[in-house]
Amino acid sequence: MDTLSQLAPMLASFKRHRLTVLLLLLQVATTFAIFCNAAQLTMLHLQPMRQHSGVAEHQLLLVESTRLDPPAERTALQKSDLAALRQLPGVASAVAVDALPFNGVNWRNGIRTGLAGQPGRRSAQPSAFNGTPGERQTLGLRLIAGRDFQPDEYVAEDSAHGWDGINHVSATIITAALAHRLFPDGRALGSLLDTGGPQGVRIVGIVDTLAGPTATSSAQAQDCMLFPMRPDTADLTYVLRLAPRVEPQRLLASMKSVLEAQPGRKIIGMPIRFTTLRARFFRHDRELVGLLLAAMAGLALVTAIGLAGLASFWVQQRRASIGVRRALGSSRRGIRLYFQLENALIVCLALPLGITLSYALNHGLMQWAELPRLPAWYLAPVGLGLLVLGQLAIIEPVRRVATIAPMTAIRG
């Protein structure tokens, strides 16, 4: 009841100090709008950074290779390269692949469930992963249903004819996310997929998780499938799986020299760990998140200083009325509570304008930067944060004025 009884004098005070109240409302509303959209941007860049790749990240070493040999010789030379890499001490396995999570080499293949003419077909455009036998085990992908590829299921990519190998492959392994998208009834294993070739491709296995080469925060980020197709392109990546308790630095130093000593003309990149590949891929996201957090911290500081300054100015203007309230029996705690409630009321009055500005700014970002619509659940945490910030900002000005003796305040 005491709180409600103080609303009338608060509103009367707002009417007498219109400019000060208007400045506070605009500052809080603008800060609210910027905070909501900056928080959304931060989360959009954090989500792909936090996703699990599905591979044994800390056990993988990679080196990129570009072949200068005629296409007809690449398959035989690739086998000799892999044989040499597998002989290195501490190497558990080695494969050649054309795509990895976060390496940016993304081949999306349009697929549909069932075969042409069947009703109720579903479609998707998953990222395709091709590699030599042993790819799944080397990468560390966890098989949760079905089996791995059989040796007789492997075919060449036939990149010279536009990856024509997809027309001859008979089996595929897909992620659990893609299986759920295409077969909500849970009957993915053993089903046929139409990849555009003359025959259907049967799902023989399902892996738990595998991130795409160009990781995103979209619902399709985990839509991936593996094909038993041996890479025969000029550009490919050799992947080594470390044996337990092996120091990776020693192998990194020898991978390049071993490949360069093999026959055939090729350009070998610098060997790196998979964790380095991941860090490089998300470098710009980390930098942007850091800038956004710094900007939000700076804006919060400026807002707090502004609220404290305006509150101090406003309090000093009302020293006489504060002295009268003290002379009439108000305690120091009562004075502090009054100004805290007043500040909370201003923040609450600013929130409708802040919400309007938030969606106006978000609409502009949707048009110019193709961002998604601002989710409503951002509003409450940001509003609560500004409410707390406002309370913290006025603690010192209110504490100082509450300690002034009544007669001093009246004379001042």
ChimeraX attribute file (.defattr): number of C-alpha atoms within 10 A of each C-alpha:
attribute: neighborCount
match mode: 1-to-1
recipient: residues
	/A:1	5
	/A:2	6
	/A:3	10
	/A:4	7
	/A:5	9
	/A:6	13
	/A:7	15
	/A:8	11
	/A:9	11
	/A:10	18
	/A:11	13
	/A:12	10
	/A:13	14
	/A:14	16
	/A:15	12
	/A:16	11
	/A:17	13
	/A:18	11
	/A:19	11
	/A:20	15
	/A:21	20
	/A:22	14
	/A:23	14
	/A:24	21
	/A:25	20
	/A:26	16
	/A:27	18
	/A:28	27
	/A:29	26
	/A:30	20
	/A:31	22
	/A:32	27
	/A:33	24
	/A:34	19
	/A:35	26
	/A:36	28
	/A:37	22
	/A:38	18
	/A:39	17
	/A:40	19
	/A:41	17
	/A:42	19
	/A:43	14
	/A:44	18
	/A:45	18
	/A:46	17
	/A:47	13
	/A:48	19
	/A:49	20
	/A:50	9
	/A:51	16
	/A:52	13
	/A:53	21
	/A:54	19
	/A:55	21
	/A:56	17
	/A:57	18
	/A:58	13
	/A:59	23
	/A:60	23
	/A:61	25
	/A:62	24
	/A:63	21
	/A:64	19
	/A:65	21
	/A:66	15
	/A:67	20
	/A:68	13
	/A:69	13
	/A:70	10
	/A:71	14
	/A:72	10
	/A:73	12
	/A:74	18
	/A:75	15
	/A:76	9
	/A:77	17
	/A:78	21
	/A:79	14
	/A:80	15
	/A:81	22
	/A:82	19
	/A:83	14
	/A:84	16
	/A:85	23
	/A:86	17
	/A:87	13
	/A:88	15
	/A:89	12
	/A:90	18
	/A:91	20
	/A:92	16
	/A:93	22
	/A:94	28
	/A:95	27
	/A:96	27
	/A:97	23
	/A:98	24
	/A:99	21
	/A:100	26
	/A:101	23
	/A:102	21
	/A:103	18
	/A:104	13
	/A:105	17
	/A:106	19
	/A:107	17
	/A:108	16
	/A:109	15
	/A:110	14
	/A:111	17
	/A:112	18
	/A:113	22
	/A:114	20
	/A:115	17
	/A:116	11
	/A:117	7
	/A:118	8
	/A:119	9
	/A:120	7
	/A:121	15
	/A:122	13
	/A:123	14
	/A:124	17
	/A:125	16
	/A:126	23
	/A:127	26
	/A:128	23
	/A:129	28
	/A:130	21
	/A:131	27
	/A:132	24
	/A:133	21
	/A:134	17
	/A:135	22
	/A:136	19
	/A:137	17
	/A:138	20
	/A:139	22
	/A:140	16
	/A:141	19
	/A:142	17
	/A:143	19
	/A:144	13
	/A:145	15
	/A:146	14
	/A:147	14
	/A:148	20
	/A:149	20
	/A:150	11
	/A:151	11
	/A:152	7
	/A:153	15
	/A:154	20
	/A:155	18
	/A:156	21
	/A:157	24
	/A:158	18
	/A:159	15
	/A:160	12
	/A:161	8
	/A:162	9
	/A:163	15
	/A:164	14
	/A:165	21
	/A:166	23
	/A:167	16
	/A:168	18
	/A:169	22
	/A:170	19
	/A:171	23
	/A:172	24
	/A:173	27
	/A:174	28
	/A:175	26
	/A:176	24
	/A:177	20
	/A:178	23
	/A:179	22
	/A:180	14
	/A:181	18
	/A:182	20
	/A:183	16
	/A:184	10
	/A:185	9
	/A:186	11
	/A:187	11
	/A:188	24
	/A:189	18
	/A:190	14
	/A:191	14
	/A:192	20
	/A:193	24
	/A:194	19
	/A:195	19
	/A:196	16
	/A:197	13
	/A:198	11
	/A:199	16
	/A:200	22
	/A:201	27
	/A:202	19
	/A:203	22
	/A:204	21
	/A:205	23
	/A:206	26
	/A:207	25
	/A:208	15
	/A:209	23
	/A:210	28
	/A:211	23
	/A:212	29
	/A:213	22
	/A:214	17
	/A:215	22
	/A:216	18
	/A:217	16
	/A:218	10
	/A:219	9
	/A:220	18
	/A:221	20
	/A:222	26
	/A:223	24
	/A:224	27
	/A:225	26
	/A:226	24
	/A:227	24
	/A:228	29
	/A:229	26
	/A:230	21
	/A:231	27
	/A:232	24
	/A:233	19
	/A:234	16
	/A:235	15
	/A:236	20
	/A:237	21
	/A:238	23
	/A:239	27
	/A:240	28
	/A:241	23
	/A:242	22
	/A:243	15
	/A:244	10
	/A:245	8
	/A:246	14
	/A:247	12
	/A:248	18
	/A:249	12
	/A:250	11
	/A:251	20
	/A:252	17
	/A:253	13
	/A:254	13
	/A:255	22
	/A:256	19
	/A:257	11
	/A:258	14
	/A:259	21
	/A:260	15
	/A:261	10
	/A:262	14
	/A:263	10
	/A:264	17
	/A:265	13
	/A:266	16
	/A:267	14
	/A:268	17
	/A:269	13
	/A:270	12
	/A:271	20
	/A:272	20
	/A:273	19
	/A:274	24
	/A:275	15
	/A:276	13
	/A:277	18
	/A:278	16
	/A:279	14
	/A:280	14
	/A:281	19
	/A:282	17
	/A:283	13
	/A:284	12
	/A:285	18
	/A:286	17
	/A:287	11
	/A:288	16
	/A:289	20
	/A:290	13
	/A:291	13
	/A:292	17
	/A:293	15
	/A:294	12
	/A:295	15
	/A:296	17
	/A:297	13
	/A:298	12
	/A:299	15
	/A:300	18
	/A:301	14
	/A:302	14
	/A:303	21
	/A:304	20
	/A:305	15
	/A:306	18
	/A:307	23
	/A:308	21
	/A:309	15
	/A:310	19
	/A:311	24
	/A:312	19
	/A:313	13
	/A:314	15
	/A:315	20
	/A:316	16
	/A:317	13
	/A:318	16
	/A:319	20
	/A:320	18
	/A:321	14
	/A:322	22
	/A:323	23
	/A:324	16
	/A:325	16
	/A:326	21
	/A:327	15
	/A:328	10
	/A:329	11
	/A:330	15
	/A:331	14
	/A:332	17
	/A:333	11
	/A:334	14
	/A:335	18
	/A:336	20
	/A:337	14
	/A:338	17
	/A:339	19
	/A:340	18
	/A:341	16
	/A:342	20
	/A:343	22
	/A:344	17
	/A:345	15
	/A:346	20
	/A:347	27
	/A:348	19
	/A:349	14
	/A:350	22
	/A:351	25
	/A:352	12
	/A:353	17
	/A:354	27
	/A:355	19
	/A:356	15
	/A:357	19
	/A:358	23
	/A:359	19
	/A:360	13
	/A:361	16
	/A:362	24
	/A:363	17
	/A:364	12
	/A:365	16
	/A:366	15
	/A:367	10
	/A:368	9
	/A:369	10
	/A:370	11
	/A:371	16
	/A:372	14
	/A:373	13
	/A:374	20
	/A:375	11
	/A:376	10
	/A:377	9
	/A:378	14
	/A:379	20
	/A:380	12
	/A:381	11
	/A:382	18
	/A:383	24
	/A:384	13
	/A:385	15
	/A:386	24
	/A:387	20
	/A:388	13
	/A:389	17
	/A:390	24
	/A:391	21
	/A:392	14
	/A:393	23
	/A:394	23
	/A:395	16
	/A:396	14
	/A:397	20
	/A:398	22
	/A:399	14
	/A:400	12
	/A:401	20
	/A:402	23
	/A:403	14
	/A:404	16
	/A:405	14
	/A:406	22
	/A:407	13
	/A:408	11
	/A:409	21
	/A:410	18
	/A:411	9
	/A:412	12
